[in-house]
Amino acid sequence: MSDSRAILELTRRIASGSPVFLFFSGSWCGACRAMKPLFLSAAKNHSARAEFAVADIEEATYLAADCGVSSLPAIVFFKGGEDVDMLAGRFAAGELEAFITRMLA
């Protein structure tokens, strides 16, 4: 996400009710840089079942606050237009895969 139009489009996709995994990160966050490739890889593997997006916390401050994001990195899962669950902090590929599988069950 790089501008307000992209954030607006993201909120529209969430509001549509489709399942969406949103990775909140920050350019200054070392853990975010380490975890982002895992998220992008998972996105490729599960793109047929859900949408995946990345948002910079500084550009999506209000959305992050609405979801209760208080630490980075954070992945918020939305379904039916509502935030359902969150995976926050450092995670291994297996933890991310288990989170996605559980949310899409």
The 8 nearest C-alpha neighbors of each residue, nearest first, counted from 0:
[[1, 54, 5, 2, 53, 6, 55, 58],
 [0, 2, 5, 3, 58, 55, 6, 54],
 [3, 1, 5, 4, 0, 6, 58, 7],
 [2, 4, 6, 5, 7, 1, 58, 0],
 [5, 3, 7, 6, 2, 8, 1, 9],
 [4, 6, 8, 3, 7, 2, 0, 9],
 [7, 5, 9, 3, 4, 8, 10, 0],
 [6, 8, 4, 10, 9, 5, 3, 11],
 [9, 7, 11, 5, 6, 10, 4, 12],
 [8, 10, 6, 12, 11, 7, 5, 13],
 [9, 11, 13, 7, 12, 8, 14, 6],
 [12, 10, 14, 8, 9, 13, 15, 7],
 [13, 11, 9, 15, 10, 14, 8, 17],
 [12, 14, 10, 80, 11, 15, 16, 9],
 [13, 15, 80, 11, 16, 12, 10, 79],
 [16, 14, 12, 13, 17, 11, 80, 79],
 [79, 17, 15, 80, 14, 78, 13, 18],
 [16, 18, 15, 78, 19, 79, 13, 12],
 [17, 19, 78, 49, 77, 50, 16, 20],
 [20, 18, 50, 77, 49, 51, 76, 17],
 [19, 21, 76, 51, 75, 50, 52, 77],
 [22, 20, 52, 75, 74, 53, 51, 19],
 [21, 23, 74, 53, 73, 54, 52, 24],
 [24, 22, 54, 73, 56, 55, 72, 53],
 [25, 23, 55, 72, 31, 56, 71, 22],
 [24, 26, 28, 55, 27, 56, 31, 57],
 [25, 27, 28, 24, 55, 32, 31, 29],
 [26, 28, 25, 29, 31, 24, 32, 30],
 [29, 27, 25, 31, 30, 26, 32, 24],
 [28, 30, 32, 31, 33, 27, 26, 25],
 [29, 31, 33, 32, 28, 34, 89, 72],
 [32, 30, 72, 34, 28, 33, 29, 24],
 [31, 33, 29, 30, 35, 34, 28, 36],
 [32, 34, 30, 31, 35, 29, 36, 37],
 [35, 33, 31, 37, 32, 36, 30, 38],
 [34, 36, 38, 37, 32, 33, 31, 39],
 [37, 35, 39, 38, 34, 40, 33, 32],
 [38, 36, 40, 34, 35, 39, 92, 41],
 [37, 39, 35, 41, 36, 40, 42, 34],
 [40, 38, 42, 36, 41, 37, 35, 43],
 [39, 41, 37, 43, 42, 38, 36, 44],
 [42, 40, 44, 38, 43, 39, 45, 37],
 [41, 43, 39, 45, 40, 44, 46, 51],
 [44, 42, 40, 41, 46, 45, 39, 47],
 [43, 45, 41, 42, 46, 40, 47, 39],
 [46, 44, 42, 47, 48, 43, 41, 49],
 [45, 47, 49, 43, 48, 42, 44, 50],
 [46, 48, 45, 49, 50, 44, 43, 42],
 [47, 49, 46, 45, 50, 103, 18, 44],
 [50, 48, 18, 46, 19, 47, 45, 51],
 [49, 51, 19, 46, 18, 20, 52, 48],
 [50, 52, 20, 19, 42, 21, 49, 53],
 [51, 53, 21, 22, 20, 54, 50, 19],
 [52, 54, 22, 21, 23, 0, 55, 51],
 [55, 53, 23, 0, 22, 56, 24, 59],
 [54, 56, 24, 25, 58, 57, 23, 59],
 [55, 57, 59, 60, 58, 25, 24, 23],
 [56, 58, 55, 60, 59, 25, 54, 24],
 [59, 57, 55, 56, 60, 54, 2, 1],
 [58, 60, 56, 62, 61, 57, 63, 55],
 [61, 59, 63, 56, 57, 62, 58, 64],
 [62, 60, 64, 63, 59, 65, 58, 66],
 [61, 63, 65, 59, 64, 60, 66, 10],
 [62, 64, 60, 66, 68, 61, 65, 59],
 [63, 65, 61, 67, 66, 62, 68, 60],
 [66, 64, 62, 63, 67, 61, 68, 60],
 [67, 65, 63, 64, 68, 62, 82, 75],
 [68, 66, 64, 65, 69, 63, 62, 85],
 [69, 67, 63, 66, 64, 70, 73, 71],
 [68, 70, 67, 71, 64, 63, 73, 87],
 [71, 69, 68, 72, 87, 88, 73, 67],
 [72, 70, 73, 88, 24, 87, 31, 23],
 [71, 73, 31, 88, 24, 87, 23, 70],
 [74, 72, 87, 71, 23, 86, 22, 88],
 [73, 75, 22, 86, 21, 85, 23, 87],
 [74, 76, 85, 21, 20, 84, 73, 77],
 [75, 77, 20, 84, 83, 19, 82, 85],
 [78, 76, 82, 19, 81, 83, 18, 80],
 [79, 77, 18, 80, 81, 16, 17, 82],
 [16, 78, 80, 81, 17, 77, 18, 14],
 [79, 81, 14, 16, 13, 78, 77, 15],
 [82, 80, 77, 79, 78, 83, 13, 14],
 [81, 83, 77, 76, 84, 66, 78, 75],
 [82, 84, 77, 76, 81, 78, 85, 75],
 [85, 83, 76, 75, 82, 86, 77, 102],
 [84, 86, 75, 74, 76, 87, 73, 83],
 [85, 87, 74, 73, 75, 88, 84, 98],
 [88, 86, 73, 72, 85, 74, 71, 70],
 [87, 89, 72, 71, 73, 90, 70, 86],
 [90, 88, 30, 87, 72, 34, 91, 31],
 [91, 89, 94, 88, 95, 92, 34, 87],
 [90, 92, 94, 93, 95, 89, 37, 34],
 [91, 93, 95, 94, 96, 37, 90, 38],
 [94, 92, 96, 91, 95, 97, 90, 98],
 [95, 93, 97, 91, 96, 92, 90, 98],
 [94, 96, 98, 92, 93, 97, 99, 91],
 [95, 97, 93, 99, 98, 94, 100, 92],
 [96, 98, 100, 94, 95, 99, 101, 93],
 [99, 97, 95, 101, 96, 100, 102, 94],
 [100, 98, 102, 96, 101, 97, 103, 95],
 [101, 99, 97, 103, 98, 102, 104, 96],
 [100, 102, 98, 104, 99, 103, 97, 96],
 [103, 101, 99, 100, 104, 98, 76, 84],
 [102, 104, 100, 101, 99, 48, 18, 49],
 [103, 101, 102, 100, 99, 98, 48, 97]]
